[in-house]
Structures are given as structure tokens and as C-alpha cells.
Amino acid sequence: MGPQPRTITVEQPFLRTGCSLGEGPLYDPRTSTLHFVDIECNKVYSTPFRLGPFQLYHLDTRSSEIKVEQFEEPLTCLSLRKDGGLACTTAKGFAVVEDGPTLRYLSQPIPEEHQPFTRFNDGACDSKGRYVAGTMASKDPYIPGQLYIYDPADNSSRVIDHGPFTDSNGLGWSADDRTMYFTDSLVNKIYAYDYEDGRLSGRRVFVDALSHGLLAEGTYPDGLCIDNAGGIWSARWGGSSIVRYTPDGAFDLQVVFPTVLNVTACCFGGANEDQLYVTTSHCGACGGDASRQAQFPDSGHLFVVDFSGQFKGGKWRHNFTG
């Protein structure tokens, strides 16, 4: 076994947002705004789950003022638009966020017969402004998670990897745009692909997260981001942490949040791109055990980790051109 990874412990949240399923942090350097979503937005944890309305947060990182917009369907991930504003995936497909707030759909490519059983989850845009996003698997009826791409140049969408995947999660690109990383959560793997002009090939395992023997079974990789040295930062659902992997897949650093159970996603931001913004979820989200919230009382809040002088964000996702 190689050297043990360095560990950083973060004790206090930056903002007590109380999200049910906080996800999709996205920093806009043009406005110093952090955008993120609450996919479930359920404040009373009971059975059956009662969902909605769903929330989109806009945090001014200079003043800490926050604006909240509500939608009747979940926004699952976000992208900056080239000329300002936001694009997104929702459960149903690819859309742009307009004033109101309202959604204007661009494409809803999930087959109609599958729509009651699966949804889009995480995604990001490549350097040409094409939106790549993955769907969630269904057990009964069986529907595999798949990867889709939407190209605003010709308003087309198609499946680019039929999987089968479990819960499609964090994805992004290397600095040269030739490698795409993609997380298949429930098998605990991050894949790497050769990427060229919206086409995938050569899928391979970049990280088998449990193979290092340092992470507990029953914990899973969720959202990711990439720093300017090519390091992959992978949030751990159920694992109270974020793990950094070097460009060759070595377990390099662990950021531990002892008062949180489910760490969902992260991104760098701030004036120097050296502040790591971290979203989390309530312990009862996604069918979890709400009684564990007493043990992990900051689950659902927003965290910020100061990495000035250590790490900076890379260019791993791009603006949507639609």
C-alpha cells in the first residue's frame, strides 16, 4: 500500500441552506455568483416522499446574499450560457432558464415509455458548448442509465453511450478536451473516455474507488470537479468526504466533513478560483434514513473550503452555446 492520503477536516458550514438534496454547484466568475439546486426540496421526511417545489439558489459570494427561485419540476444540473443566464437539465431533458422563472425546453429525448421510470441527473458542456448528461437506471421495469448529448448547433440530441449505467453522475473534461470523465455511482467507478467532436470511444476505468481499501463499502462517488493540475475531486455520497485523485488515479487527498453524511458535489470558485464550494443532502434524501440527521446535523448545508495557495479550479466544463 502506498502513502496515506493527506486529510483535511471541515467542521462548520458556510451557509445553512437546509437543502433536501443540494446539487449542481456552478460558479459564474462574471457575476461572482454561485448557483446550485435543491432537487428534492422536501422539508418533511415521511413516506411516501412528497416532492416540490424545487429550488434554484443564486449566492452572491461577495455579499453572501442569496436569491431563491422555485420550479415545479427538478433542475438536476446547471450550465452557464455563453451570453449570460443558465441552461440546465431537468428530469425530462435539456432546457434554458428564463425570466419568470420559467423553463424553455430544447429537447426531451427520453423515450415516452421510459419517462415515468428514469430521469436526467448530472451533466456538463464540452468546449463546443454541447451539453452531455446522463440518466438514472430503473430496476422495475429495467431501464439502464445512459449518456446523451444535445448539440445546439443543429438542435439534435442522441445517446452517445448506451451503458448500462446505474446512477449517472459527475462528468467533465481534461484541459486538452481529449478525455472525458464520467461517474457511475453505484458501481463505485469513474470512467475515462477518449473524446473527439462529441464522440466517445475507449471507455476505461479511471478510478475503482473501493480498490484503494481506504473508503467504506456502502459509500459512493457523486459529483466531481477538476483542478488546474488535472486532479479529480469526487464527492462521496454516504462517505462524509470529498476525495482528490491525481491525473493517474492515485488517492491523493481527502476532505472530511464530520457533521455531514451525504456530500453530493463540488466546484471551485471565488476571485482566484481557489475556494471549493460543496453541496450536501439531508440524511433522509433519496430514501435514506432521516433519523441519522441527529448524528450528521449539517447535512443539507453549503460548505466552502479555502484552498488559497494550494489548489485552483481548472477548465473542465464550458459554457452552453444555445
N, C-alpha and C positions, 0 to 999 in steps of 0.2 A: 504494500500500500504506500502511496506517495505521501508527501507532506500534507498535514491537515490544513484545510482552508481557513483563512482569516475570518473571524466573526465580529460583526458589529451589532450591538443591541440598541433598539429604538424603543423608548418607554412611553412616549406621550404623542398623541395625535396632534396634527396641526389644526384640524377643523373637525368639530363634532357634527358631522353631517347626518349620522344615523341612517345611512343607506341600508336598504334591504339587500340589494345586490349591486354595489358600486362597481363600475366597469369603465373601460374605454378612455383612460385619461389621454388628453391631447392638448399639447401646449402650442399656442399661437404667438410666435415672437413679434408679430406685427402689432399686437394689442396687449401683450403681456398677460394673456388670459389663458387659464386652464379650463378646458371643457371636459366634463365627464358625465356619465349617465347612471341612473338607477333603473335597472332592467325590470326588477320585480315590483319595487315600490309598494311593499305590503307591510304595514306597520303593526298588524295584529296577526300573530303566528298561530294559526288554527288549522283544522282540517275540515273541509278542503281548503286549499290555498285560495285566497281572494286577491286578485291582482289588479293593479292600476289605481289611479292614473300613474303613468310612467313619467319620470322626470329627467330633464336635461339641465345640468348645472353649468354656470359660467362664473368662474372665480377670477376676479382681478387680483393678480398676485402681488401687485404693488400696494393696494389698499386693503386687501383681504375682504372686500365687499363681494357678495355673492348674489347672483340672479338665478332664479329657478323658473323653467318653463315646463309645462305639463302637456303630455300627449296621451292619446287613447290607445296607442299601441307601442310596444317597446322598441326603442332605438338601441341596437346592440353594439355598434361600434361607429366611430366618427372619423371623418377626414376633413382637413381644411380644403376649401375651394381656392383655385388659383386667383380668382378676382375678389375674394372675400366671402365670408359665410362658411357654412358647413354642408357637407354631404354626409350620408350615413347609410348603414344597412339597418333595416328593421327586421322583425321576424319574417316578413314577407319578401323583401327584396331591397333593391338599391333605390335611394331617394335623395332629394336635397331638402334642406330645412329652409322654409320661407317664413316671412313675417306672419304673425297671427297668434301663436306659431302654428304653422301647418307643414305638412309633408307633400312634396310633389314627386310622385313615383316616376322613375325612369325605366325600371324593369322589375317584374315579379316572375323570375324564371323557375321557381319550384313548381313541379307539376301539380295541377289542381288536386289530384287524388292523394298527394303526399302532404299537402299544406296543413291538415289537421294534426299531423304527427311529427313534423320536423320544423325547424326554423333556422334562419341565418344566425351566426354568432359573431365571431371575430373576423377582422379583415383590415386591409390597408391598401394604399395605392402605390403602384410602381412609378418609375421615373418618367413614364409617358402619360401618367395620370389615369391609368386603367385601374379599376377597383377589383381587387381579389378578395374573396371572402368564402368562409366555409360554413357548412351546415352541421346540425346535430343529428346523431343517429337515433333511430327509434327501434325498440325491441319488438313491439307488438302493435301493428304489423312491422316486420323488419324493413327498415329503410336505412341504408348506410349514410354516414356523413360524407359529403363530397366538397370539392373545391370548385368554385365558379369564378368567372371573370366577366366584368362588364366593361366594354370599351365605348367611351363617349364619342369617339371619332365616327363610329357608324351605328351607334345606339344598339349594339349587339351584346348578347350575353350567352355564355356557353359553359359547360362543365369542362374543366381542364385536368381534373384528376377524379376519377370515379371512386377512389378509395379502395375498400371501405374504411372509413374512419369512425371514431367514437364521437367525442366532443371536439369539434374543430376549434382551435384556439390560436394564441399569439402567432403572428407571422410578420415577416419583414425581410429586407434585402441587405446584402453586403454592400459596402461602399461603391464597389465597381458595378453593381446591379446584375452581376452574373450568377449569384447564388441567392435563392430564396429559402428562408427558414419557415417551418410550419410545425405547430404543436398539435399532437394527437393525445389529448389529455389522459383518457382512461387507460391507455396502454403505456403511459409514462415515458413517451418518446417525443423528441424534437427531431424532425427530419430536415435534411438539406436537399435541394434540387438544383440542377443546372437550369438557369432561366435565361431565355432569349426571346425578346419581342412578344411577350405574352404566352410563351410556350414553355412547358415544364418537361424535363427529362432527368433520368439518372437519380430517381428518389433513393436516398440512403439514410441511415440512422446517424444523425449528428450527435445526439446525446440519448443514451438509455439511462434515464435519471436515477433508477434504483441500482444500477450496476456498480456505482462507486461505494455502495454499502454505507452511505452517510445520511440517507434520507429514509424516513419511515414508510413502510407499506401503508396503503390507505391514504396517502397524500399524493397530489397530482400537479403537474405543470399547468399553468393557466396562461395569462397574457405575458408578453415579452416586450423588451426594448433592446436596442443595440447601442453601445457607446462608440466613441470615435476611434477606439483601438480595436474595434471588431468584437468586443466582448458581448455575450448574450446574457441578458438579465431576465430570469424566468421566475415569475411569481408562483408560489406553491399553495394551491388550494388544500386546506386542512393541515398545512405544514407550518403556519405562523412565520413564513420567511420568504425571502427572495434569494435566489442562487445566481451568482455570476459564473458563466463558463467562458474560458478563454477561446480564441478562434479555433483551436484544435480540440475543443470539447472537454478540457480539464476543469474540474471543480475548483474554482479559484477563491470565491468569497461568498459568505452567507450573511445576509442582513436579517436579523431576528426581531420579530415583533411579539413579545411575550404576552401581550394583552389582546391579541387578535388570533383567531383560528384560521379564517379563510382570507388569504391575501390573493387578490384577483388580477391585478395588472399594475404596470408602472411605466413612467416615461420621464425623460429628462426635460428640464425647462429652466426658466429664470434667465436673468440678463446674460449670464455667462454659460448657460446650458449645463450647469453643474449641480442643480437641485433635482433630486429624484422624487417625483410625485407618485404616491402609492394609494391605490383604491383597495377597499376591503368589503367584505359582506357580513351580514348578520349570520349568526350560527344556524338559524332556522331556515336560511335560504336554500332553495333547490332541494327541498325535502330533508334538510338537515335537522339536527337536534337543538331546538331553541333553548332547552334547559341548560346548554353549555354556555349560554351568553353570560351567566354569572361568573364563570371561570375566565371568560375572554371578553370583558366588558367593553372594549374599544372596537370590537368587530362591527364594521359598517362605517367607521370614520375614515377621514382622509389623513394621510401622513406625508411628511416631507423629510427627506434625508439630505443633509448638506454634505456634498462631496467636493467642495471647492478645494482645489489643489490636488485632487486625486483622479476624478473621472469627469468626462463631459459626454454629452449625448452626441451620437453620430447621425448621419443622414440615412436612415434605414426605412423611412416611409416618406411619401411625397404628396403633393397637392393633387386633388382631383381636378380634371380639366373640363368637366361637364358643367 
